[in-house]
Amino acid sequence: MSQVVNIRDTIKTLLSHPKFDEQAKLAFLAKVLEPFPYFDGALALIVCLASKVKHIDLTLVSDHPLPMTRHVLNVDWPVTHGDRPDCPLQQLTSLDLRCTRDQQYAFDTAFQPATKRVCLTGNKKLGRVLLSNASPPDKPLLTELTLRNINVDPYVLQDAIRSPWLRGLKILDVIAVGCSADESNLPPIRPWEGFDYHKLKATMVKYLPSLEVFVWFAMTCHTGRESVPFGSLAGLKQLKHLALDYNLFAAFSPASLYDQSWELPSKFYLETFFPPGIEGFGLYCIGWDLLCEVYNRCLDADDDTPKMLDSISRFIVSLPVKRIVLEISMCNWPHNRNSHGPFVLNEPAVDALRVIADTLDGLGTNLMVQYHLSVMDHSRFLVKPKYTAEEIYYDNYLDMLKDTSTSANRIKLSSGASTV
């Protein structure tokens, strides 16, 4: 304990010295953090002492899981310290805490009174959201909560949303629930599968009146348990930007994930789904089989395809949303999976999307369609106004092309040198 007091007094003395400029402070703190294995304890101590820290950005790796620092971040400081001026983290406005893909740790998080933004990435299990037991400020400052690559129980999130600490939330961003670098990290019970998201929506409508951005996509489902989708989000009156997985947007009714019997949303459902002030809408995880199903039902048997496409376009224009992004998973598109590509694209369903995008563009609505050929691929444009991809490919193809280009340049330089 005496050593801790000495370290504390030393840090305070040095940092408060009038001739200790900002550069010197940073250099000193860097030295404090050097020793191993005392790194975690030193960092935890600094977090406790830095009562005016505003931003914390930590990445947890196998060599430095930082258990003490994580504990310090999860302490309900206003309860233990009250209004004392040295109360830690009371000016913390932004917290970024992430795990690397090769090593994931379970951690919780506490929201401090001044926190405006919390971003958690790579948590294999978010057991709870630690909301302070202290009385929330009259005007809660937390406006943004981002959860990425986290196995979150929707009940945990539902309980957190009911807290007055979150009533000022404007951005709720949930991406890649259930995604894990190692399948063995996934729990046997996956609460995000088979969940009634309509109940979560009802909680959001009641307790998040200021929500402007809501994102929930790239959710991995392994068991085939059917979830109840969110349903109409018209009750979120301030919502401007929305992005969802298809199975959270509209119910699908296959007996298994590989059944191609899809339930498509009705015109009435679409007409009543969006809030009046919505500006942008993204729909993700649309399977290639689903796209073909929509095309076959709506267009393939129609005698007047141009008229039907025009009718669909004009219906879309009647909806309040003016910017639409669709992402198609083309993993099941018939192609040689042993090749990187490129693959020639000649699909009537894609041609129909291009006609709709061009028509909408002339009517004041923007439609862009993206695709990926594997889960790990980056998204690339498939269709946008005045553009259709003639070939599609895996990311590996770009790497191969880059290597080929580099080799060609080396050959040119070599031959050029020999010519000289």
C-alpha positions as CSV (number, residue, x, y, z in Angstrom):
1,M,0.0,0.0,0.0
2,S,2.9,2.4,0.8
3,Q,4.3,1.8,-2.6
4,V,1.0,2.7,-4.2
5,V,0.9,5.9,-2.2
6,N,4.5,6.7,-3.2
7,I,3.6,6.2,-6.9
8,R,0.5,8.3,-6.6
9,D,2.4,11.1,-4.8
10,T,5.2,11.0,-7.4
11,I,2.8,11.1,-10.3
12,K,0.8,14.0,-8.8
13,T,4.0,16.0,-7.9
14,L,5.5,15.6,-11.4
15,L,2.2,16.3,-13.3
16,S,1.4,19.4,-11.3
17,H,4.9,21.0,-11.6
18,P,4.6,24.3,-13.4
19,K,7.6,23.6,-15.7
20,F,6.3,20.1,-16.7
21,D,4.9,20.8,-20.2
22,E,2.5,18.6,-22.1
23,Q,5.3,16.9,-24.0
24,A,7.1,16.1,-20.8
25,K,4.0,14.7,-19.3
26,L,3.4,12.4,-22.2
27,A,7.0,11.2,-22.1
28,F,6.7,10.5,-18.4
29,L,3.5,8.6,-18.7
30,A,5.0,6.5,-21.5
31,K,7.8,5.5,-19.1
32,V,5.4,4.6,-16.4
33,L,3.7,2.2,-18.7
34,E,6.9,0.5,-19.9
35,P,7.5,-2.0,-17.1
36,F,6.2,-5.6,-17.5
37,P,4.4,-7.3,-15.8
38,Y,3.4,-4.1,-13.9
39,F,1.8,-2.5,-17.0
40,D,-1.7,-3.3,-15.9
41,G,-1.3,-2.1,-12.4
42,A,0.4,1.1,-13.5
43,L,-2.3,1.8,-16.1
44,A,-5.1,1.1,-13.6
45,L,-3.4,3.5,-11.1
46,I,-3.2,6.2,-13.7
47,V,-6.9,5.7,-14.6
48,C,-7.8,6.1,-11.0
49,L,-5.7,9.3,-10.6
50,A,-6.6,10.9,-13.9
51,S,-9.8,12.5,-12.7
52,K,-10.0,14.7,-15.8
53,V,-9.4,12.1,-18.5
54,K,-11.9,12.5,-21.3
55,H,-11.1,9.7,-23.8
56,I,-10.0,6.1,-23.2
57,D,-9.2,3.7,-26.1
58,L,-8.0,0.3,-25.1
59,T,-7.3,-2.9,-27.1
60,L,-7.0,-6.1,-25.1
61,V,-4.6,-8.7,-26.4
62,S,-3.3,-12.0,-25.1
63,D,-0.2,-10.5,-23.6
64,H,-2.1,-7.6,-22.0
65,P,-5.7,-8.5,-21.0
66,L,-5.6,-5.7,-18.4
67,P,-7.8,-7.3,-15.7
68,M,-7.1,-4.6,-13.2
69,T,-7.7,-1.7,-15.6
70,R,-11.0,-3.3,-16.7
71,H,-12.0,-3.6,-13.1
72,V,-11.2,0.1,-12.6
73,L,-13.3,1.0,-15.6
74,N,-16.3,-0.9,-14.2
75,V,-16.3,0.6,-10.7
76,D,-19.3,2.7,-9.9
77,W,-17.2,5.7,-8.8
78,P,-20.0,8.2,-8.0
79,V,-21.3,5.8,-5.3
80,T,-17.9,5.3,-3.7
81,H,-16.6,8.8,-4.1
82,G,-19.7,11.0,-4.2
83,D,-19.0,14.5,-5.3
84,R,-15.3,14.5,-4.4
85,P,-13.2,16.5,-6.9
86,D,-10.7,13.6,-7.3
87,C,-13.5,11.1,-8.2
88,P,-12.1,9.1,-11.2
89,L,-13.6,9.1,-14.7
90,Q,-16.2,11.8,-14.0
91,Q,-15.2,13.7,-17.1
92,L,-14.9,10.6,-19.3
93,T,-16.8,11.4,-22.5
94,S,-15.7,8.6,-24.8
95,L,-14.8,4.9,-24.1
96,D,-13.5,2.5,-26.8
97,L,-12.7,-1.1,-25.5
98,R,-11.9,-3.9,-27.9
99,C,-10.6,-7.4,-28.1
100,T,-8.5,-8.7,-30.9
101,R,-10.0,-11.4,-33.1
102,D,-7.4,-14.0,-31.9
103,Q,-8.2,-13.4,-28.2
104,Q,-11.6,-12.5,-26.9
105,Y,-12.4,-11.7,-23.3
106,A,-15.7,-11.4,-21.4
107,F,-16.1,-7.9,-20.1
108,D,-18.8,-5.6,-18.9
109,T,-18.9,-1.8,-19.0
110,A,-19.9,1.0,-16.8
111,F,-21.3,4.3,-18.0
112,Q,-20.0,7.3,-16.2
113,P,-22.0,10.5,-15.7
114,A,-20.2,12.5,-18.5
115,T,-20.0,9.6,-21.0
116,K,-21.4,10.5,-24.4
117,R,-20.1,7.6,-26.4
118,V,-19.3,3.9,-25.7
119,C,-17.9,1.5,-28.3
120,L,-17.3,-2.2,-27.4
121,T,-15.7,-4.5,-29.9
122,G,-14.9,-8.2,-29.8
123,N,-16.6,-9.2,-26.5
124,K,-17.4,-12.9,-26.6
125,K,-20.1,-12.4,-24.0
126,L,-21.6,-9.1,-22.8
127,G,-23.1,-10.4,-19.5
128,R,-24.5,-7.1,-18.4
129,V,-24.4,-3.3,-18.9
130,L,-23.3,-1.7,-15.7
131,L,-25.4,1.3,-15.2
132,S,-24.5,3.6,-12.3
133,N,-26.4,3.2,-9.1
134,A,-26.0,7.0,-8.6
135,S,-28.8,9.3,-9.6
136,P,-28.6,10.0,-13.4
137,P,-28.0,13.6,-14.4
138,D,-31.0,15.7,-15.3
139,K,-30.0,15.5,-18.9
140,P,-28.2,12.2,-19.6
141,L,-25.2,12.8,-21.9
142,L,-24.9,9.3,-23.4
143,T,-25.9,9.6,-27.0
144,E,-24.0,6.7,-28.8
145,L,-23.7,3.0,-28.0
146,T,-21.9,0.8,-30.4
147,L,-21.6,-3.0,-30.0
148,R,-19.5,-4.8,-32.7
149,N,-18.6,-8.5,-32.9
150,I,-20.3,-9.1,-29.5
151,N,-22.4,-12.0,-28.4
152,V,-25.0,-9.9,-26.7
153,D,-28.2,-11.2,-25.0
154,P,-31.0,-9.0,-26.3
155,Y,-32.6,-9.2,-22.8
156,V,-29.5,-7.4,-21.4
157,L,-29.9,-4.7,-23.9
158,Q,-33.6,-4.4,-23.3
159,D,-33.0,-4.0,-19.5
160,A,-30.3,-1.3,-20.2
161,I,-32.6,0.7,-22.5
162,R,-35.2,1.0,-19.7
163,S,-32.6,2.9,-17.6
164,P,-32.9,6.7,-17.4
165,W,-29.1,6.8,-18.2
166,L,-29.9,5.9,-21.8
167,R,-33.0,8.0,-22.4
168,G,-30.9,10.5,-24.4
169,L,-29.5,7.9,-26.8
170,K,-29.4,9.0,-30.4
171,I,-27.3,6.2,-32.0
172,L,-27.7,2.5,-31.3
173,D,-25.3,0.5,-33.5
174,V,-25.2,-3.3,-33.2
175,I,-23.1,-5.2,-35.8
176,A,-22.0,-8.8,-36.1
177,V,-23.7,-10.4,-33.1
178,G,-22.6,-14.1,-33.0
179,C,-19.6,-13.5,-35.3
180,S,-16.5,-15.1,-33.8
181,A,-13.1,-15.9,-35.1
182,D,-13.4,-19.3,-33.4
183,E,-16.7,-21.2,-33.5
184,S,-15.7,-22.8,-30.1
185,N,-16.1,-19.3,-28.6
186,L,-19.8,-19.4,-29.3
187,P,-21.9,-20.4,-26.3
188,P,-24.2,-23.4,-26.7
189,I,-27.2,-21.2,-25.8
190,R,-27.4,-18.3,-28.2
191,P,-30.0,-15.9,-26.9
192,W,-29.9,-13.6,-30.0
193,E,-31.4,-16.6,-31.9
194,G,-35.1,-17.2,-31.6
195,F,-35.6,-13.9,-29.8
196,D,-38.8,-11.8,-30.0
197,Y,-37.3,-8.6,-31.4
198,H,-40.8,-7.0,-31.5
199,K,-40.6,-6.8,-27.7
200,L,-37.2,-5.0,-27.9
201,K,-38.7,-2.6,-30.5
202,A,-41.6,-1.8,-28.1
203,T,-39.0,-1.0,-25.3
204,M,-37.1,1.2,-27.7
205,V,-40.2,3.1,-28.7
206,K,-41.1,3.7,-25.1
207,Y,-37.6,4.6,-23.7
208,L,-35.6,6.0,-26.6
209,P,-37.6,8.9,-27.9
210,S,-34.5,10.7,-29.3
211,L,-33.1,7.7,-31.3
212,E,-32.0,8.9,-34.7
213,V,-29.8,6.0,-36.0
214,F,-30.5,2.3,-35.4
215,V,-28.3,-0.4,-36.9
216,W,-28.6,-4.2,-36.3
217,F,-27.1,-6.3,-39.0
218,A,-24.6,-9.1,-39.9
219,M,-26.1,-11.3,-37.1
220,T,-24.9,-14.9,-37.4
221,C,-27.5,-17.6,-36.8
222,H,-26.4,-21.2,-36.6
223,T,-29.3,-23.2,-35.2
224,G,-32.2,-22.1,-37.6
225,R,-34.3,-21.0,-34.7
226,E,-36.8,-18.4,-36.0
227,S,-36.7,-14.9,-34.5
228,V,-39.7,-12.6,-34.4
229,P,-38.6,-9.5,-36.5
230,F,-38.8,-5.9,-35.2
231,G,-42.0,-5.1,-37.2
232,S,-42.9,-1.6,-38.0
233,L,-40.5,1.0,-36.6
234,A,-42.9,3.9,-37.3
235,G,-43.1,4.6,-33.5
236,L,-39.5,5.8,-33.5
237,K,-40.5,9.3,-34.5
238,Q,-37.0,10.8,-34.6
239,L,-35.4,7.9,-36.6
240,K,-33.5,9.1,-39.7
241,H,-31.2,6.2,-40.5
242,L,-32.0,2.5,-40.3
243,A,-30.0,-0.7,-41.2
244,L,-31.3,-4.2,-40.5
245,D,-30.7,-7.8,-41.5
246,Y,-33.5,-9.1,-43.7
247,N,-34.6,-11.7,-41.1
248,L,-35.1,-8.8,-38.5
249,F,-37.0,-6.7,-41.1
250,A,-39.4,-9.4,-42.2
251,A,-40.2,-12.9,-41.0
252,F,-38.9,-15.8,-43.0
253,S,-40.6,-19.2,-42.7
254,P,-38.3,-21.9,-43.9
255,A,-38.2,-25.2,-42.0
256,S,-34.4,-24.8,-42.1
257,L,-31.9,-22.1,-43.1
258,Y,-31.6,-23.9,-46.5
259,D,-35.3,-24.0,-47.3
260,Q,-36.2,-21.6,-50.1
261,S,-39.8,-20.9,-49.0
262,W,-39.7,-17.3,-48.1
263,E,-42.4,-15.0,-46.7
264,L,-42.1,-11.6,-48.4
265,P,-43.4,-8.4,-46.9
266,S,-46.7,-7.0,-48.2
267,K,-47.2,-3.6,-49.6
268,F,-49.1,-2.6,-46.5
269,Y,-46.3,-3.7,-44.3
270,L,-43.8,-1.6,-46.2
271,E,-46.2,1.4,-46.2
272,T,-46.5,1.3,-42.4
273,F,-42.9,0.2,-41.6
274,F,-40.9,3.5,-41.8
275,P,-41.0,6.5,-39.5
276,P,-42.1,9.7,-41.3
277,G,-38.7,11.4,-41.1
278,I,-36.6,8.4,-42.3
279,E,-33.8,9.4,-44.8
280,G,-31.7,6.3,-45.3
281,F,-32.4,2.6,-45.1
282,G,-30.0,-0.4,-45.4
283,L,-31.2,-4.0,-45.8
284,Y,-28.5,-6.6,-45.3
285,C,-28.0,-10.4,-45.5
286,I,-30.3,-10.8,-48.5
287,G,-29.5,-14.2,-49.8
288,W,-29.1,-14.8,-53.5
289,D,-31.9,-17.4,-53.3
290,L,-34.2,-14.7,-51.8
291,L,-33.4,-12.3,-54.6
292,C,-34.2,-14.9,-57.2
293,E,-37.4,-15.8,-55.3
294,V,-38.6,-12.1,-55.4
295,Y,-37.7,-11.9,-59.1
296,N,-39.6,-15.1,-59.9
297,R,-42.7,-14.2,-58.0
298,C,-42.9,-10.6,-59.2
299,L,-41.4,-10.5,-62.7
300,D,-40.5,-13.8,-64.3
301,A,-44.1,-14.8,-65.1
302,D,-45.3,-11.3,-65.9
303,D,-46.1,-10.5,-69.5
304,D,-45.2,-6.9,-69.3
305,T,-41.9,-6.7,-67.4
306,P,-41.1,-3.0,-68.1
307,K,-44.5,-2.0,-66.8
308,M,-44.1,-4.1,-63.7
309,L,-40.6,-2.6,-63.0
310,D,-42.0,0.9,-63.4
311,S,-44.9,0.0,-61.0
312,I,-42.4,-1.3,-58.4
313,S,-40.2,1.8,-58.8
314,R,-43.1,4.2,-58.3
315,F,-44.2,2.3,-55.2
316,I,-40.7,2.6,-53.7
317,V,-40.8,6.4,-54.5
318,S,-44.1,6.6,-52.5
319,L,-42.2,5.5,-49.4
320,P,-40.6,8.2,-47.1
321,V,-37.1,6.8,-47.5
322,K,-35.0,8.4,-50.2
323,R,-31.6,6.5,-49.9
324,I,-31.7,2.7,-50.0
325,V,-28.8,0.3,-49.8
326,L,-29.3,-3.4,-50.3
327,E,-26.5,-6.0,-49.7
328,I,-26.8,-9.3,-51.5
329,S,-24.9,-12.4,-50.2
330,M,-23.9,-14.2,-53.3
331,C,-22.3,-17.2,-51.5
332,N,-24.9,-19.5,-53.0
333,W,-24.7,-18.0,-56.5
334,P,-23.6,-20.8,-58.9
335,H,-19.9,-20.4,-59.6
336,N,-16.6,-22.2,-59.3
337,R,-15.6,-21.7,-55.6
338,N,-12.1,-23.0,-56.3
339,S,-11.5,-19.9,-58.4
340,H,-10.9,-16.3,-57.3
341,G,-12.8,-15.0,-60.3
342,P,-13.7,-12.8,-62.0
343,F,-17.0,-14.4,-62.9
344,V,-19.2,-13.1,-65.7
345,L,-22.5,-11.8,-64.4
346,N,-25.5,-12.4,-66.6
347,E,-28.6,-12.6,-64.3
348,P,-32.1,-11.3,-65.1
349,A,-32.7,-10.4,-61.4
350,V,-29.6,-8.1,-61.4
351,D,-30.7,-6.5,-64.7
352,A,-34.1,-5.8,-63.1
353,L,-32.4,-4.1,-60.1
354,R,-30.4,-1.9,-62.5
355,V,-33.7,-0.8,-64.3
356,I,-35.3,0.0,-60.9
357,A,-32.2,2.0,-59.8
358,D,-32.1,4.0,-63.0
359,T,-35.9,4.7,-62.7
360,L,-35.6,5.7,-59.1
361,D,-32.7,8.0,-59.8
362,G,-34.9,10.1,-62.1
363,L,-37.6,10.3,-59.5
364,G,-35.4,11.5,-56.6
365,T,-34.6,8.2,-54.8
366,N,-31.2,6.6,-54.7
367,L,-30.8,2.8,-54.8
368,M,-27.5,1.1,-54.5
369,V,-26.9,-2.7,-54.3
370,Q,-23.8,-4.2,-52.9
371,Y,-22.6,-7.8,-52.9
372,H,-20.1,-10.1,-51.3
373,L,-19.1,-13.7,-52.4
374,S,-18.0,-14.9,-48.9
375,V,-18.5,-13.8,-45.3
376,M,-15.0,-12.4,-45.1
377,D,-15.3,-10.4,-48.4
378,H,-15.6,-6.7,-48.5
379,S,-18.8,-5.4,-50.1
380,R,-18.5,-4.1,-53.6
381,F,-21.1,-2.4,-55.9
382,L,-23.3,-4.7,-57.9
383,V,-25.8,-2.1,-59.1
384,K,-26.3,1.6,-58.8
385,P,-27.7,4.3,-61.1
386,K,-26.2,3.9,-64.6
387,Y,-23.9,1.0,-63.4
388,T,-24.1,-2.8,-63.4
389,A,-21.1,-4.9,-62.5
390,E,-20.3,-7.1,-65.5
391,E,-18.0,-9.3,-63.5
392,I,-17.8,-10.2,-59.8
393,Y,-15.0,-11.7,-57.8
394,Y,-13.6,-12.6,-54.4
395,D,-11.3,-10.3,-52.5
396,N,-8.4,-12.7,-53.2
397,Y,-8.7,-11.8,-56.9
398,L,-7.7,-8.2,-56.1
399,D,-4.7,-9.4,-54.1
400,M,-3.7,-11.7,-57.0
401,L,-4.1,-8.8,-59.4
402,K,-2.0,-6.6,-57.2
403,D,0.8,-9.2,-57.0
404,T,0.7,-9.6,-60.8
405,S,0.9,-5.8,-61.3
406,T,3.8,-5.6,-58.9
407,S,5.7,-8.4,-60.7
408,A,5.1,-6.7,-64.1
409,N,6.5,-3.4,-62.8
410,R,9.6,-5.2,-61.5
411,I,10.1,-6.8,-64.9
412,K,9.7,-3.5,-66.7
413,L,12.2,-1.9,-64.4
414,S,14.6,-4.7,-64.8
415,S,14.4,-4.8,-68.6
416,G,14.7,-1.0,-68.6
417,A,17.8,-1.1,-66.6
418,S,19.4,-3.7,-68.8
419,T,18.5,-1.7,-71.9
420,V,20.2,1.4,-70.5
